[in-house]
Amino acid sequence: MNHKAIYTLYPNVVTIDDTDGARDAQGNQVEIDLAAVNAWTDPNEYKHLRAFEYPPYTDYLDGVVKGNQAQIDAYIAACQAVKTKYPKPE
């Protein structure tokens, strides 16, 4: 079960057990629409995906210290490619 999707789509849910299901604060079972849960996408997922693919910032700093504009430009281009690959949702 996608717990994050359930908590987002059903704000009254306070606990989730993969076997027992979702429950509200009074312990009542909350009916979950699994199709909606499975269709939900995290609007912040792009941040995590980008973080793993950005080049190390030390590449940029090294270019600055050396005065190597080509290295700086390559770093910026690599960052822009990651941003293009994982765009912000609108």
Residue frames relative to the residue before (quaternion, step in Angstrom):
aa qw qx qy qz dx dy dz
M 1.0000 0.0000 0.0000 0.0000 0.00 0.00 0.00
N 0.3788 -0.6988 0.5597 0.2343 3.53 -1.07 0.77
H 0.2638 -0.8162 0.4963 0.1340 3.57 0.03 1.32
K 0.6376 0.5348 -0.3383 0.4393 3.59 0.94 -0.83
A 0.6479 0.5088 -0.3161 0.4705 3.59 0.98 -0.82
I 0.6523 0.5164 -0.3199 0.4533 3.59 0.94 -0.85
Y 0.6704 0.4866 -0.3048 0.4700 3.60 0.88 -0.91
T 0.6602 0.5036 -0.3105 0.4627 3.59 1.04 -0.70
L 0.7388 0.4282 -0.2291 0.4672 3.57 0.85 -0.98
Y 0.7734 0.2272 -0.1106 0.5814 3.59 1.17 -0.61
P 0.1686 -0.8445 0.5009 0.0868 3.61 0.26 1.24
N 0.6170 0.5510 -0.3559 0.4348 3.62 1.18 -0.33
V 0.5484 0.6056 -0.4016 0.4138 3.61 1.24 -0.24
V 0.1242 -0.8033 0.5804 0.0490 3.56 -0.91 0.99
T 0.7890 0.1150 -0.0895 0.5968 3.60 1.19 -0.43
I 0.0892 -0.7678 0.6327 0.0463 3.52 -1.20 0.69
D 0.0336 -0.7523 0.6579 0.0013 3.51 -0.98 0.95
D 0.4930 -0.6966 0.4299 0.2948 3.58 -0.71 1.03
T 0.7060 0.4196 -0.2668 0.5043 3.59 1.14 -0.47
D 0.7517 0.4146 -0.1982 0.4731 3.54 0.91 -1.01
G 0.5019 -0.6598 0.4253 0.3633 3.61 1.13 -0.49
A 0.6429 -0.5140 0.4130 0.3897 3.53 -1.34 -0.32
R 0.0868 -0.7950 0.6001 0.0162 3.54 -1.09 0.82
D 0.4207 -0.6830 0.5381 0.2586 3.53 -1.22 0.62
A 0.7646 -0.3902 0.2617 0.4412 3.58 -1.34 -0.04
Q 0.6859 0.4576 -0.2824 0.4904 3.61 1.16 -0.52
G 0.5680 -0.6171 0.3725 0.3973 3.58 1.26 0.00
N 0.4608 0.6832 -0.4421 0.3541 3.56 1.28 0.15
Q 0.5170 -0.6265 0.4941 0.3100 3.54 -1.12 0.78
V 0.1880 -0.7612 0.6123 0.1021 3.59 -0.96 0.91
E 0.3804 -0.7246 0.5315 0.2185 3.55 -0.77 1.08
I 0.1580 -0.8009 0.5762 0.0393 3.53 -0.80 1.09
D 0.3135 -0.7096 0.6010 0.1924 3.56 -1.01 0.87
L 0.2974 -0.8013 0.4940 0.1592 3.58 -0.14 1.29
A 0.5915 0.5593 -0.3747 0.4438 3.60 1.08 -0.59
A 0.6656 0.4867 -0.2975 0.4812 3.59 0.96 -0.85
V 0.6370 0.5233 -0.3204 0.4666 3.58 1.00 -0.83
N 0.6981 0.4698 -0.2748 0.4652 3.58 0.88 -0.93
A 0.6708 0.4950 -0.2948 0.4671 3.60 1.13 -0.57
W 0.5505 0.6385 -0.3872 0.3733 3.60 1.21 -0.45
T 0.0896 -0.7700 0.6289 0.0597 3.54 -1.05 0.81
D 0.4944 -0.6657 0.4829 0.2814 3.53 -0.99 0.90
P 0.3786 -0.7546 0.4839 0.2303 3.61 -0.57 1.07
N 0.6999 0.4415 -0.2675 0.4936 3.60 1.24 -0.25
E 0.3804 0.7558 -0.4666 0.2576 3.59 1.26 0.04
Y 0.5872 0.5965 -0.3738 0.3996 3.58 1.05 -0.69
K 0.6033 0.5714 -0.3572 0.4265 3.62 1.06 -0.66
H 0.6829 0.4755 -0.2834 0.4766 3.56 0.93 -0.91
L 0.6507 0.5173 -0.3160 0.4573 3.57 0.97 -0.83
R 0.6512 0.5133 -0.3092 0.4658 3.57 0.98 -0.84
A 0.6450 0.5687 -0.3309 0.3885 3.57 0.85 -0.97
F 0.6964 0.4767 -0.2773 0.4592 3.58 1.01 -0.75
E 0.7472 0.4154 -0.2210 0.4692 3.59 1.16 -0.47
Y 0.4920 0.6414 -0.4541 0.3746 3.59 1.19 -0.21
P 0.4842 -0.6339 0.4991 0.3385 3.58 -1.06 0.64
P 0.6101 -0.5529 0.3936 0.4088 3.61 -1.12 0.45
Y 0.5230 -0.6590 0.4442 0.3080 3.57 -0.93 0.89
T 0.5438 0.6189 -0.4025 0.3991 3.58 1.20 -0.39
D 0.5619 0.5827 -0.3909 0.4380 3.61 1.17 -0.47
Y 0.6537 0.5036 -0.3001 0.4785 3.55 1.03 -0.85
L 0.6826 0.4966 -0.2911 0.4502 3.56 0.82 -1.01
D 0.6154 0.5436 -0.3410 0.4578 3.56 1.04 -0.76
G 0.6563 0.5063 -0.3038 0.4698 3.56 0.99 -0.83
V 0.6350 0.5216 -0.3280 0.4660 3.58 1.02 -0.78
V 0.6745 0.5019 -0.2985 0.4517 3.58 0.83 -0.99
K 0.7127 0.4396 -0.2496 0.4864 3.58 0.97 -0.85
G 0.3863 -0.7128 0.4924 0.3165 3.58 1.21 -0.38
N 0.4172 0.7143 -0.4495 0.3372 3.56 1.22 0.57
Q 0.2439 -0.8142 0.5120 0.1243 3.57 -0.03 1.30
A 0.6073 0.5536 -0.3601 0.4416 3.61 1.05 -0.67
Q 0.6496 0.5022 -0.3130 0.4773 3.62 0.99 -0.78
I 0.6384 0.5155 -0.3198 0.4738 3.58 0.99 -0.81
D 0.6662 0.5028 -0.2955 0.4649 3.57 0.92 -0.92
A 0.6325 0.5266 -0.3263 0.4649 3.59 1.04 -0.79
Y 0.6346 0.5257 -0.3253 0.4637 3.59 1.00 -0.81
I 0.6649 0.4990 -0.2993 0.4684 3.57 0.89 -0.97
A 0.6488 0.5150 -0.3171 0.4618 3.60 0.95 -0.83
A 0.6413 0.5166 -0.3251 0.4649 3.59 1.00 -0.81
C 0.6488 0.5062 -0.3154 0.4726 3.60 0.99 -0.80
Q 0.6540 0.5106 -0.3120 0.4629 3.58 0.95 -0.84
A 0.6214 0.5379 -0.3404 0.4567 3.60 1.06 -0.71
V 0.6438 0.5029 -0.3198 0.4799 3.59 1.02 -0.78
K 0.6446 0.5187 -0.3191 0.4622 3.59 0.96 -0.82
T 0.6500 0.5041 -0.3086 0.4776 3.58 1.04 -0.74
K 0.6528 0.5249 -0.3057 0.4525 3.56 1.01 -0.85
Y 0.7875 0.1552 -0.0632 0.5930 3.60 1.05 -0.84
P 0.0623 -0.8400 0.5383 0.0289 3.62 0.31 1.18
K 0.5625 -0.5598 0.4787 0.3756 3.54 -1.28 0.41
P 0.4386 -0.6655 0.5183 0.3101 3.59 -0.96 0.74
E 0.3967 -0.7252 0.5104 0.2371 3.55 -1.10 0.65
